[in-house]
């Protein structure tokens, strides 16, 4: 592909729910492609998002967590991000969780592109679109062209496999079918907080394993698209979190299944109508050994069952001169928001919460051409949730193109997150447990942002953003007594302001360079620096052409972060990936080294952990082989 085409401003659909140039979107949209995924060896959605300006990822040896512009609250399961797959919400109905780690729905080989829309998106999407919207767009059958298979082997017993079939007809009918599997032994981990003879000297042995399997299907034709996805993942827990007995076989199992049927039709006169039916189910099981009142170990099963379904109707209207309108209505029934916990022997029911609720929303977004080079994007949504009532969410962006290469965006918007069922209703009043808080209110964010974008000839782009976020009624998990009792509470407020700088350059040699720097200061209502909030983030990603291969290099740096009582140090982590150049050969390959320098670093732990911080992965290697049977 010519360099001029590679650096063209991409078209995006996630910011306003209609197709528009990224330079016209009411946000500094970031687009990651399948080429980026391949050349940097990203294995999960979290790996990819960690490269985005202003985002950072933490890990607690179970789940991956996203932070944005200085906000990452301990105990939050990514509920402040809205995750879409092909434009359809997949956050579950109990935790509102956006899954981005090895528990994610999709094998990364199935991803065509990722659109990240930073800032409040509630004006068109409703609850959860607080810090940003992540839209994962899957590959079509035409991109697969027959049967494909891949196999990966790596450090710590990593084994991955994938089989995919893609088919595309001349009339546009399209099919993708795929199955993937992951197994990883993990490593033995030392935690000085548990360093006693009775607890194995603080070493969790053979308790870091990860097993997952996933399936995906997409069938499209004549305006209809049916898709279904499923993931089942079991993760061993080595950390002794939530008061579990250390060095015992504690584990979690997460399953997530979704199905969607959509129909799109052009009605003529500049009107396109899209309708969608969706269904989802998520199940969680936490199986662990916990001490009873006498200190004797007892096996406990903790979990939830979530089920939801709904429908939406969306219209895009271009019939009016100077306007591009999107409007729609969505209805969702959360049929099951059940949570439970029981001890097995002797049997004792500890938690048995069965809930259901509903929500609906109506929205409109208008891209108004005020004059050549100046437009206004204005959106408004009214959403009603049976747990918190109704709420309006506005967003407005004044977008100017003062020159052929420059774009200025002045953006203001609000967004909210309704408290989830776990925060509202989970009630386990024993030592080390959690108290319910059904009086929780929705948290609200108000954001102002100024964005400048400049295209540098055909091969480069610079972006600068100034932002200010103000959150009220922030929901935070807190330790409320000396017995380890936790509760989610509305804190008074939190603020963050900062600057993001990003640059991208494509060279005539085929080399590509992306870099970013973020400075942010996030504080609570008392003016204290928020926990797990780095003030500085710096990132560099480069790919270089070699004979028959490309070399990808990625550097991610973070300044120190505050824990509950201390600090974690800053760090820089380097990764390298060497991959074959796509071509006509049936075989493809890639080799990756993650954390090349074996840098020791750690993430702040939440209140459910004895540890102040949890060490991240050291150096690992991975080798991947692909085979395309159609060539």
C-alpha positions as CSV (number, residue, x, y, z in Angstrom):
1,X,0.0,0.0,0.0
2,X,1.4,3.5,-0.9
3,X,2.6,5.5,2.1
4,X,0.1,8.3,1.2
5,X,-2.8,5.8,1.7
6,X,-1.3,4.5,5.0
7,X,-1.3,8.0,6.5
8,X,-4.7,9.1,5.3
9,X,-7.0,10.2,8.1
10,X,-9.1,7.1,9.0
11,X,-12.8,6.9,8.9
12,X,-14.3,5.9,12.3
13,X,-17.8,5.0,13.5
14,X,-17.5,4.8,17.3
15,X,-17.5,8.5,18.3
16,X,-20.9,9.5,16.9
17,X,-22.4,6.2,15.9
18,X,-22.1,7.1,12.2
19,X,-19.1,7.1,9.8
20,X,-17.0,10.2,9.9
21,X,-13.4,11.2,9.4
22,X,-11.4,10.9,12.6
23,X,-10.5,14.6,12.2
24,X,-14.3,15.4,12.4
25,X,-15.0,13.2,15.4
26,X,-15.8,14.9,18.7
27,X,-12.8,13.2,20.3
28,X,-9.1,12.5,19.7
29,X,-9.9,9.0,18.4
30,X,-7.1,6.5,18.3
31,X,-7.2,3.6,15.8
32,X,-5.1,0.4,16.1
33,X,-5.0,-2.0,13.2
34,X,-4.4,-5.7,12.6
35,X,-1.0,-4.7,11.3
36,X,-0.2,-3.1,14.7
37,X,-1.4,-6.2,16.5
38,X,0.8,-8.5,14.4
39,X,3.9,-6.3,14.4
40,X,4.0,-5.8,18.2
41,X,2.9,-9.2,19.2
42,X,-0.1,-8.1,21.3
43,X,-1.8,-11.1,22.8
44,X,-4.8,-9.5,24.6
45,X,-6.9,-6.3,24.2
46,X,-5.1,-5.0,27.3
47,X,-1.7,-5.3,25.5
48,X,-3.0,-3.2,22.7
49,X,-4.7,-0.6,24.8
50,X,-1.6,-0.1,26.9
51,X,0.0,1.5,23.8
52,X,-2.7,4.2,23.6
53,X,-1.8,7.7,24.8
54,X,-3.2,8.4,28.3
55,X,-4.1,4.7,29.1
56,X,-2.3,2.4,31.4
57,X,-2.9,-1.2,32.5
58,X,-2.5,-2.9,35.8
59,X,-2.7,-6.6,36.7
60,X,-3.4,-8.6,39.9
61,X,-2.6,-12.1,38.6
62,X,-6.3,-12.6,37.8
63,X,-7.7,-9.7,35.8
64,X,-6.3,-6.7,33.8
65,X,-7.5,-3.2,34.7
66,X,-7.6,-0.1,32.6
67,X,-6.7,3.4,33.9
68,X,-7.3,6.6,31.9
69,X,-5.8,10.1,32.5
70,X,-4.9,9.3,36.1
71,X,-8.0,7.4,37.2
72,X,-7.9,3.8,38.1
73,X,-9.8,2.9,41.3
74,X,-8.9,-0.3,43.2
75,X,-11.8,-2.8,43.1
76,X,-13.2,-1.5,39.8
77,X,-13.6,-4.1,37.1
78,X,-13.3,-1.6,34.1
79,X,-16.9,-0.5,34.6
80,X,-15.9,3.1,33.6
81,X,-15.1,2.0,30.0
82,X,-17.7,0.8,27.5
83,X,-16.6,-2.2,25.5
84,X,-18.2,-2.9,22.2
85,X,-17.6,-5.7,19.7
86,X,-18.7,-4.6,16.2
87,X,-20.6,-1.8,17.8
88,X,-22.6,-3.9,20.4
89,X,-22.2,-3.5,24.1
90,X,-20.6,-6.5,25.9
91,X,-20.2,-5.2,29.5
92,X,-21.9,-7.8,31.7
93,X,-25.0,-7.2,33.9
94,X,-23.4,-7.8,37.4
95,X,-20.0,-6.1,37.4
96,X,-20.5,-4.0,34.2
97,X,-17.1,-5.4,33.5
98,X,-15.1,-4.7,30.3
99,X,-13.0,-7.8,29.9
100,X,-9.6,-7.0,28.3
101,X,-7.2,-9.8,29.5
102,X,-7.0,-13.5,28.8
103,X,-10.7,-13.6,29.7
104,X,-11.5,-11.6,26.7
105,X,-14.1,-12.7,24.1
106,X,-11.9,-12.6,21.0
107,X,-8.6,-14.0,19.8
108,X,-6.5,-11.0,18.7
109,X,-6.0,-12.6,15.3
110,X,-9.7,-12.0,14.6
111,X,-9.4,-8.2,15.2
112,X,-9.4,-6.0,12.2
113,X,-9.1,-2.7,14.1
114,X,-9.7,-1.2,17.5
115,X,-11.2,2.3,17.8
116,X,-10.6,4.0,21.1
117,X,-12.7,7.1,21.8
118,X,-11.4,9.0,24.9
119,X,-13.6,11.1,27.0
120,X,-17.3,10.9,27.9
121,X,-19.5,9.0,25.5
122,X,-22.8,8.8,27.4
123,X,-24.4,11.3,25.0
124,X,-24.8,8.4,22.6
125,X,-24.0,5.3,24.6
126,X,-25.4,5.8,28.1
127,X,-23.9,4.3,31.3
128,X,-20.2,3.1,31.5
129,X,-18.9,5.4,28.7
130,X,-17.1,7.6,31.4
131,X,-13.5,7.5,30.4
132,X,-13.8,6.2,26.9
133,X,-15.4,3.8,24.4
134,X,-13.5,0.8,23.1
135,X,-14.9,-0.6,19.8
136,X,-13.3,-3.9,18.6
137,X,-14.1,-4.5,15.0
138,X,-13.7,-8.1,13.8
139,X,-12.3,-9.3,10.5
140,X,-14.6,-10.4,7.7
141,X,-14.5,-13.6,5.8
142,X,-12.9,-11.9,2.8
143,X,-9.9,-11.0,5.0
144,X,-9.5,-14.7,6.0
145,X,-9.9,-16.4,2.6
146,X,-10.3,-20.0,3.6
147,X,-8.9,-22.1,6.4
148,X,-6.1,-20.8,8.7
149,X,-4.4,-22.2,11.8
150,X,-1.8,-20.8,14.2
151,X,0.2,-22.3,17.1
152,X,2.1,-20.4,19.8
153,X,4.7,-21.7,22.3
154,X,6.3,-19.6,25.0
155,X,7.7,-19.1,28.4
156,X,6.0,-20.4,31.6
157,X,4.4,-23.2,29.6
158,X,2.5,-20.9,27.3
159,X,0.6,-22.8,24.6
160,X,-1.9,-21.2,22.2
161,X,-3.8,-22.6,19.2
162,X,-6.3,-21.2,16.8
163,X,-8.3,-22.6,13.8
164,X,-10.3,-20.1,11.7
165,X,-12.4,-20.5,8.5
166,X,-13.4,-17.5,6.4
167,X,-15.5,-17.4,3.3
168,X,-16.8,-14.6,1.1
169,X,-19.1,-14.7,-1.9
170,X,-19.3,-12.2,-4.8
171,X,-22.8,-11.2,-3.7
172,X,-21.4,-10.0,-0.3
173,X,-22.3,-13.0,1.8
174,X,-19.6,-13.6,4.4
175,X,-18.8,-16.2,7.0
176,X,-16.2,-16.3,9.8
177,X,-15.9,-19.3,12.2
178,X,-13.1,-19.6,14.7
179,X,-12.0,-21.5,17.8
180,X,-9.0,-20.7,20.1
181,X,-7.4,-22.2,23.1
182,X,-4.8,-21.1,25.7
183,X,-2.9,-22.9,28.4
184,X,-0.1,-21.4,30.6
185,X,1.5,-22.9,33.6
186,X,2.6,-19.6,35.1
187,X,5.3,-19.1,37.6
188,X,6.1,-19.6,41.3
189,X,5.7,-16.3,43.1
190,X,7.2,-15.0,46.3
191,X,5.2,-12.7,48.6
192,X,7.1,-11.6,51.7
193,X,3.8,-10.7,53.5
194,X,3.2,-14.5,53.8
195,X,6.8,-15.6,54.5
196,X,6.2,-18.0,57.4
197,X,7.0,-21.8,57.6
198,X,3.3,-22.6,57.8
199,X,2.7,-20.8,54.5
200,X,5.5,-22.3,52.5
201,X,7.9,-19.4,53.1
202,X,5.7,-17.0,51.2
203,X,6.1,-18.9,47.8
204,X,2.9,-19.7,45.9
205,X,4.0,-22.8,43.9
206,X,2.1,-24.0,40.8
207,X,-0.8,-21.5,41.5
208,X,-0.5,-19.1,38.6
209,X,-1.9,-21.2,35.8
210,X,-4.3,-19.8,33.1
211,X,-6.6,-21.9,30.8
212,X,-9.0,-20.4,28.3
213,X,-11.0,-21.5,25.2
214,X,-13.1,-19.2,23.0
215,X,-15.3,-19.5,19.9
216,X,-16.5,-16.9,17.5
217,X,-19.0,-17.0,14.5
218,X,-20.1,-14.3,12.2
219,X,-22.5,-14.8,9.3
220,X,-23.5,-11.8,7.1
221,X,-25.6,-11.4,4.0
222,X,-28.3,-9.2,2.4
223,X,-28.2,-6.7,5.2
224,X,-28.4,-9.3,8.0
225,X,-25.5,-10.0,10.4
226,X,-25.6,-12.7,13.0
227,X,-22.7,-13.1,15.4
228,X,-22.0,-15.1,18.5
229,X,-19.0,-15.4,20.8
230,X,-18.1,-17.4,23.8
231,X,-15.1,-17.6,26.2
232,X,-14.5,-19.9,29.2
233,X,-11.5,-19.1,31.3
234,X,-10.0,-20.6,34.6
235,X,-7.3,-18.7,36.4
236,X,-5.4,-19.9,39.5
237,X,-5.0,-17.2,42.1
238,X,-1.6,-17.1,43.9
239,X,-2.1,-13.8,45.9
240,X,-4.3,-14.9,48.8
241,X,-6.7,-12.1,48.0
242,X,-10.0,-11.4,49.8
243,X,-8.7,-13.2,53.0
244,X,-8.1,-16.5,51.3
245,X,-5.6,-19.0,52.8
246,X,-2.3,-18.4,51.1
247,X,-0.6,-21.2,49.1
248,X,-3.9,-23.1,48.6
249,X,-5.6,-24.0,45.3
250,X,-7.7,-20.9,44.9
251,X,-9.1,-20.1,41.4
252,X,-11.7,-18.2,39.5
253,X,-13.7,-19.3,36.5
254,X,-15.3,-16.8,34.1
255,X,-17.6,-17.5,31.2
256,X,-19.1,-14.9,28.8
257,X,-21.4,-15.6,25.9
258,X,-23.0,-13.1,23.5
259,X,-25.3,-13.3,20.5
260,X,-26.5,-10.5,18.2
261,X,-28.7,-10.2,15.1
262,X,-28.7,-6.9,13.2
263,X,-30.3,-5.7,10.1
264,X,-29.3,-2.6,8.1
265,X,-31.2,-1.1,5.2
266,X,-31.0,2.1,3.2
267,X,-34.5,3.6,2.9
268,X,-33.6,6.2,0.3
269,X,-33.7,10.0,0.6
270,X,-30.6,9.9,2.8
271,X,-31.9,7.6,5.5
272,X,-30.3,4.4,6.7
273,X,-32.0,2.3,9.3
274,X,-30.3,-0.3,11.6
275,X,-31.9,-2.5,14.1
276,X,-30.3,-5.0,16.5
277,X,-31.4,-7.8,18.9
278,X,-28.8,-8.9,21.5
279,X,-28.4,-11.4,24.3
280,X,-25.7,-12.1,26.7
281,X,-24.8,-14.3,29.7
282,X,-21.9,-14.1,32.1
283,X,-21.1,-16.5,34.9
284,X,-18.4,-16.2,37.6
285,X,-17.2,-18.8,40.1
286,X,-14.5,-18.1,42.8
287,X,-13.5,-21.3,44.5
288,X,-11.1,-20.8,47.4
289,X,-10.0,-21.9,50.9
290,X,-10.8,-19.5,53.6
291,X,-10.4,-19.7,57.4
292,X,-13.6,-20.2,59.5
293,X,-14.2,-18.5,62.8
294,X,-11.8,-20.9,64.6
295,X,-9.1,-20.4,61.9
296,X,-9.6,-23.8,60.3
297,X,-9.6,-23.9,56.4
298,X,-12.9,-24.2,54.7
299,X,-13.7,-24.4,51.0
300,X,-16.0,-21.6,49.8
301,X,-17.7,-21.0,46.5
302,X,-18.5,-17.5,45.5
303,X,-20.1,-16.4,42.3
304,X,-22.7,-14.8,40.1
305,X,-25.0,-15.4,37.2
306,X,-25.8,-12.5,34.8
307,X,-28.2,-12.6,31.9
308,X,-29.4,-9.8,29.7
309,X,-31.2,-9.1,26.4
310,X,-32.5,-6.2,24.5
311,X,-33.1,-4.4,21.3
312,X,-32.1,-1.1,19.6
313,X,-33.2,0.9,16.5
314,X,-30.8,3.4,15.0
315,X,-31.2,5.8,12.1
316,X,-28.6,7.9,10.2
317,X,-30.0,10.8,8.3
318,X,-28.1,12.9,5.7
319,X,-31.2,14.3,3.9
320,X,-30.8,17.8,5.4
321,X,-28.2,20.1,3.9
322,X,-25.4,20.8,6.4
323,X,-26.6,18.1,8.8
324,X,-25.7,14.5,9.5
325,X,-28.0,13.1,12.1
326,X,-27.9,9.9,14.2
327,X,-30.8,9.0,16.5
328,X,-31.9,5.9,18.2
329,X,-33.6,4.1,21.0
330,X,-32.2,1.2,23.1
331,X,-33.9,-1.1,25.7
332,X,-32.1,-3.6,27.9
333,X,-33.5,-6.1,30.4
334,X,-31.0,-7.4,33.0
335,X,-33.0,-10.6,33.7
336,X,-30.5,-12.0,36.1
337,X,-28.1,-10.1,38.4
338,X,-27.7,-13.0,40.9
339,X,-24.9,-13.3,43.4
340,X,-24.2,-16.1,45.8
341,X,-21.6,-17.5,48.3
342,X,-21.6,-20.6,50.4
343,X,-19.3,-22.8,52.4
344,X,-19.3,-26.4,51.2
345,X,-18.5,-28.6,54.3
346,X,-20.5,-28.1,56.4
347,X,-22.8,-26.3,54.0
348,X,-23.7,-22.7,54.9
349,X,-25.3,-20.2,52.7
350,X,-23.6,-16.8,53.1
351,X,-24.9,-14.7,50.2
352,X,-28.0,-15.3,48.1
353,X,-28.9,-12.1,46.2
354,X,-31.3,-12.4,43.2
355,X,-32.0,-9.2,41.4
356,X,-33.2,-7.9,38.0
357,X,-33.6,-4.5,36.5
358,X,-34.2,-2.6,33.2
359,X,-32.8,0.4,31.5
360,X,-33.6,2.3,28.3
361,X,-32.3,5.3,26.5
362,X,-33.0,7.6,23.6
363,X,-30.4,9.8,21.9
364,X,-29.7,12.2,19.1
365,X,-26.4,13.4,17.6
366,X,-26.1,16.1,14.9
367,X,-23.0,17.0,13.0
368,X,-23.8,20.6,11.8
369,X,-21.8,22.3,9.2
370,X,-21.8,26.0,10.3
371,X,-19.6,27.2,7.5
372,X,-16.7,25.8,5.5
373,X,-14.0,24.7,7.9
374,X,-16.3,25.0,11.0
375,X,-18.7,22.5,12.4
376,X,-20.6,21.7,15.6
377,X,-21.2,18.2,16.8
378,X,-24.0,18.2,19.4
379,X,-25.4,15.2,21.1
380,X,-27.9,14.5,23.9
381,X,-29.2,11.3,25.5
382,X,-31.8,10.6,28.1
383,X,-31.3,7.3,29.9
384,X,-33.5,5.7,32.6
385,X,-32.2,3.0,34.9
386,X,-34.6,1.3,37.3
387,X,-31.9,1.5,40.1
388,X,-31.0,5.3,39.8
389,X,-33.8,6.9,37.8
390,X,-33.4,9.1,34.7
391,X,-30.5,11.2,33.6
392,X,-29.6,13.5,30.7
393,X,-26.1,13.4,29.2
394,X,-25.0,16.1,26.8
395,X,-21.9,16.5,24.6
396,X,-20.9,19.3,22.3
397,X,-17.8,19.8,20.2
398,X,-16.8,22.8,18.1
399,X,-14.5,21.6,15.4
400,X,-12.5,24.0,13.2
401,X,-10.2,23.3,10.3
402,X,-8.3,26.6,10.0
403,X,-5.9,25.2,7.4
404,X,-5.6,22.2,5.2
405,X,-3.5,20.4,7.8
406,X,-4.8,21.6,11.1
407,X,-7.8,20.7,13.2
408,X,-8.9,22.3,16.5
409,X,-11.5,20.7,18.7
410,X,-13.2,22.3,21.8
411,X,-15.1,19.6,23.6
412,X,-17.4,19.5,26.6
413,X,-19.4,16.5,27.8
414,X,-20.8,14.7,30.8
415,X,-21.1,11.0,31.4
416,X,-22.3,8.7,34.2
417,X,-21.9,5.2,35.6
418,X,-24.7,3.6,37.4
419,X,-23.6,1.5,40.4
420,X,-23.4,-2.2,39.5
421,X,-25.1,-5.1,41.3
422,X,-21.8,-6.1,43.0
423,X,-21.4,-2.6,44.5
424,X,-25.0,-2.3,45.5
425,X,-26.0,-5.6,46.9
426,X,-23.1,-7.9,47.7
427,X,-23.4,-8.5,51.5
428,X,-21.2,-10.8,53.4
429,X,-20.9,-9.3,57.0
430,X,-18.3,-11.7,58.3
431,X,-14.6,-10.9,59.0
432,X,-12.9,-10.0,55.7
433,X,-16.2,-9.6,54.0
434,X,-18.2,-6.8,52.4
435,X,-21.3,-4.8,53.3
436,X,-23.9,-3.9,50.7
437,X,-24.7,-0.3,50.0
438,X,-28.1,0.0,48.1
439,X,-28.0,3.8,48.7
440,X,-25.2,4.3,46.2
441,X,-25.7,7.0,43.6
442,X,-24.5,7.2,40.1
443,X,-21.0,8.7,39.6
444,X,-20.8,11.6,37.2
445,X,-17.9,13.1,35.2
446,X,-17.8,16.5,33.5
447,X,-15.0,16.9,31.0
448,X,-13.6,19.8,29.1
449,X,-10.9,19.2,26.4
450,X,-9.0,21.2,23.8
451,X,-7.5,19.1,21.0
452,X,-5.1,20.3,18.2
453,X,-4.2,17.9,15.4
454,X,-1.8,18.6,12.6
455,X,-1.0,16.5,9.6
456,X,2.6,16.8,8.5
457,X,2.7,16.3,4.7
458,X,1.5,12.8,3.8
459,X,3.5,10.9,6.3
460,X,3.1,12.3,9.8
461,X,0.6,13.5,12.4
462,X,0.9,15.5,15.7
463,X,-1.8,15.6,18.4
464,X,-1.9,17.7,21.5
465,X,-4.7,17.6,24.1
466,X,-5.4,19.6,27.2
467,X,-8.1,18.1,29.5
468,X,-9.9,18.7,32.8
469,X,-12.1,16.0,34.4
470,X,-14.3,16.6,37.4
471,X,-16.0,13.6,39.0
472,X,-18.6,13.7,41.7
473,X,-20.0,10.8,43.8
474,X,-17.0,8.7,42.8
475,X,-17.7,5.1,43.8
476,X,-14.7,3.6,45.7
477,X,-14.2,0.4,47.6
478,X,-13.0,1.2,51.1
479,X,-11.8,-0.6,54.2
480,X,-14.2,0.4,56.9
481,X,-12.9,-1.4,60.1
482,X,-10.0,-3.3,61.5
483,X,-11.5,-6.7,60.6
484,X,-11.0,-6.2,56.9
485,X,-14.6,-5.3,56.2
486,X,-15.0,-3.6,52.8
487,X,-17.8,-1.4,51.3
488,X,-18.3,0.6,48.2
489,X,-19.1,4.3,49.0
490,X,-19.7,7.5,47.1
491,X,-16.7,9.8,47.9
492,X,-17.3,13.5,47.5
493,X,-15.4,14.3,44.3
494,X,-12.2,13.8,42.3
495,X,-10.5,16.0,39.7
496,X,-7.8,15.4,37.1
497,X,-6.2,17.7,34.6
498,X,-3.3,17.3,32.2
499,X,-1.8,17.3,28.8
500,X,-1.3,14.5,26.2
501,X,1.1,14.8,23.3
502,X,1.3,12.2,20.5
503,X,3.1,11.9,17.3
504,X,3.2,9.5,14.4
505,X,5.6,9.3,11.5
506,X,5.8,7.0,8.5
507,X,9.1,7.0,6.6
508,X,9.6,6.3,2.9
509,X,11.7,3.3,3.9
510,X,8.6,1.7,5.4
511,X,9.6,2.3,9.0
512,X,7.0,3.7,11.3
513,X,7.3,5.6,14.6
514,X,4.6,6.4,17.2
515,X,5.3,8.2,20.4
516,X,3.3,9.8,23.2
517,X,3.8,11.6,26.5
518,X,1.1,12.3,29.1
519,X,1.2,14.4,32.2
520,X,-1.8,14.2,34.5
521,X,-2.6,15.1,38.1
522,X,-5.6,13.4,39.7
523,X,-6.7,14.3,43.2
524,X,-9.5,13.4,45.6
525,X,-11.8,15.9,47.3
526,X,-9.2,16.5,50.0
527,X,-6.6,17.4,47.5
528,X,-4.7,14.1,48.0
529,X,-3.0,12.4,45.0
530,X,-5.1,9.5,43.9
531,X,-3.8,5.9,44.4
532,X,-2.6,4.0,41.3
533,X,-2.3,7.3,39.4
534,X,1.0,8.0,37.5
535,X,1.8,11.6,36.8
536,X,3.9,10.8,33.8
537,X,3.4,8.2,31.0
538,X,5.8,8.0,28.0
539,X,5.4,5.5,25.1
540,X,7.4,4.7,22.0
541,X,6.5,2.2,19.3
542,X,8.6,1.7,16.2
543,X,8.6,-0.9,13.4
544,X,11.4,-1.3,10.9
545,X,11.5,-3.2,7.6
546,X,14.1,-5.9,7.3
547,X,14.6,-8.4,4.4
548,X,11.5,-10.8,4.6
549,X,10.6,-9.5,8.1
550,X,9.6,-6.5,10.2
551,X,11.0,-5.6,13.6
552,X,8.7,-4.1,16.2
553,X,10.0,-2.3,19.2
554,X,7.8,-1.0,22.1
555,X,8.9,1.0,25.1
556,X,6.3,1.9,27.9
557,X,7.3,4.1,30.8
558,X,5.4,5.2,33.9
559,X,6.4,7.3,36.9
560,X,5.8,6.2,40.5
561,X,2.3,5.6,41.8
562,X,0.8,5.8,45.2
563,X,-0.4,2.7,47.0
564,X,-2.6,2.6,50.1
565,X,0.4,3.3,52.4
566,X,3.5,3.6,50.2
567,X,4.7,4.1,46.6
568,X,5.6,1.9,43.7
569,X,8.7,2.9,41.7
570,X,8.6,4.1,38.2
571,X,9.6,1.9,35.3
572,X,10.3,1.5,31.6
573,X,9.5,-1.9,29.9
574,X,10.9,-2.8,26.5
575,X,9.4,-5.4,24.2
576,X,10.6,-6.7,20.8
577,X,8.7,-8.6,18.0
578,X,10.2,-9.9,14.8
579,X,7.5,-11.0,12.3
580,X,7.4,-12.3,8.8
581,X,6.2,-9.9,6.1
582,X,2.7,-10.7,4.9
583,X,2.8,-12.0,1.3
584,X,1.9,-15.0,-0.8
585,X,3.6,-17.5,1.4
586,X,1.4,-20.0,3.2
587,X,3.6,-19.9,6.3
588,X,3.9,-16.9,8.6
589,X,5.8,-16.5,11.9
590,X,6.6,-14.1,14.7
591,X,8.9,-14.2,17.7
592,X,8.5,-11.9,20.7
593,X,10.5,-11.0,23.8
594,X,8.4,-9.2,26.4
595,X,10.1,-7.1,29.1
596,X,13.5,-7.6,27.4
597,X,15.6,-6.2,30.3
598,X,13.7,-8.3,32.8
599,X,12.7,-5.1,34.6
600,X,11.3,-5.7,38.1
601,X,8.2,-3.5,38.7
602,X,4.8,-3.7,40.4
603,X,1.3,-2.4,40.4
604,X,-0.6,-1.0,43.4
605,X,-2.9,-3.6,45.0
606,X,-6.4,-2.9,46.1
607,X,-7.9,-3.2,49.6
608,X,-8.7,-6.9,49.0
609,X,-5.0,-7.7,49.2
610,X,-2.6,-8.0,52.0
611,X,0.2,-6.8,49.7
612,X,0.8,-3.1,49.0
613,X,1.8,-3.9,45.4
614,X,1.9,-6.9,43.1
615,X,4.9,-7.7,40.9
616,X,4.4,-7.8,37.1
617,X,5.7,-10.4,34.7
618,X,9.5,-10.6,34.1
619,X,11.1,-11.5,30.8
620,X,9.2,-14.0,28.7
621,X,9.5,-15.2,25.1
622,X,7.0,-16.4,22.6
623,X,7.1,-18.0,19.1
624,X,4.1,-18.1,16.9
625,X,3.6,-20.0,13.6
626,X,0.7,-19.4,11.2
627,X,-0.4,-21.4,8.2
628,X,-2.9,-20.4,5.5
629,X,-4.4,-23.4,3.7
630,X,-5.8,-21.3,0.9
631,X,-2.4,-20.4,-0.5
